[in-house]
């Protein structure tokens, strides 16, 4: 297997961050960091200045030393939240996948798209090429539409006015049509990928709320269009909504009335 050489500047930047853990020290001066890592002072200062500008370090104005920044805490909290979501949601995904014999996902919003944080693939179901950790678009995925529907208006506008990639001839690439689709998601309480990523594959998704108007994640069932249509006729949408409400209550301590579809 071929290997690639590490980028030295990135390697050194991470060495600076790791120094705080290795030495169990809360603050270092530029000289102390340079001496510990065997760097010349100007190189160390350039790296420290960049990390400070990005929020990964912060300077104590009283002694001019540097400490770890709040950006690292934010990243840590994100990882913790996603880990909690995965652990709590996974049994529900298994339950739905077992009942309907289809692939089930959990996804969260990330940097203008969605990331799949968990996946359960049923034995005998059609193989779906999503991977845990993979990112996808908001406008053409069921989970993405559910998350987009509850984003702040400015975040929604960035999606509406941005590039809407064409995946199949069913993909919504017109901003006004997408706005209407998202209004429908909010009204009906669920989102769909109607063969918008891959012909022959359909997805039904619902948001999971952590607070009023705040979708922490979304869960979905994906499979061959004919099978998903049959599952919908057998109550799939309502069941997904009840599962999402259970997750909201058990994970986020947020309880709300479930809006079900008529049989």
ABEGO torsion letter per residue (X at the ends): XBBBBBBAAAAAAAAAAAAAAAAGBABBBAAAAAAAAGBBAAAAAAAAAAAAAAGABBBBAAAGBBBBBAAAAAAAAAAAAAAAAAAAAAAAAAAAAAAAGBBBBBBBBBGGBBBBABBBBBBGBBBBABBBGBBBBAAABAAAAAAAAABBAAAAAAAAABBBBBABAABBABAAAAAAAAAAAAAAGBBBBBGAABBGBBBBBBBBBABBGBBABBBBBBEBAAAAAAAAAAGAAAAAAAAAAAAAAAAAGBBBBBBBBBX
